Amino acid sequence: MTTTEHEPATGRRAARRAATRRRIVEATVDLHTTVGVAATTVSAIARRAGVQRHTVYAHFPDEAELLRACTALWEERNPPPDAGAWRRVTDPRARLRAALDELYAYWERSGGDLAAVFAGAEADPAMAPFLARRDAWFEAMAAALAAGWGMRGRRRARLLAGLRHAVRLDTWRSLTGDGALPRGDAVAMMAALVEEAVSGPS
């Protein structure tokens, strides 16, 4: 067999392997965002992807590798807000409102998925890096929103506490769950809470 005859066959095998891997990742994302990570089994992934269990293991020998692939695909479909870009709004109060509006719109689109993914995640050691990454993102958002307020001491501590609370998914869910508040009202309430927190004694 010539080299040119061998290359198309190799390419087809690689394409089939990539397609199978993609189906496994997509099936896992679907399950994680509906039944949650804790309730997702390899058997369920295999059934949804239309493969055998051993095929899942062949592509993803460990859970962490599959979780990384799922995270990459989900974030490709649901790119999160860029907290660094918020710093371009120089007025901190205007920045806070604009950022919370963008973030809460993101939660509206993706919050259901993420709530399912992170439900019970603290009990799964494989989820520890992803929980740390999530919390680091929350901290980065709070830091971006804390710039420019000119607060020190107790006021800055209250500012940061308020901002950390405002950006969390659980906060948005508590404000807007079951249609309790529309996004605009939730943004206004949290912005007012932060502003009230920094107006007290230093």
Buried (B, 14 or more C-beta within 10 A) or exposed (E): EEEEEEEEEEEEEEEEEEEBBBBBBBBBBBBBBEBBBBEBEBEBBBBBBEBEEEBBEBBBEEBBEBBBBBBEBBEEEEEEBEBEEBBEBEEBEEBBBBBBBBBBEBBEEBBEBBBBBBEEBEEBEBBEEBEEEBEEBBBBBBBBBBEEBEBEEEBBEBBBEBBBBBBBBEBBBEBBEEEEBEBEEBBBBBBEBBBEBBEEEE
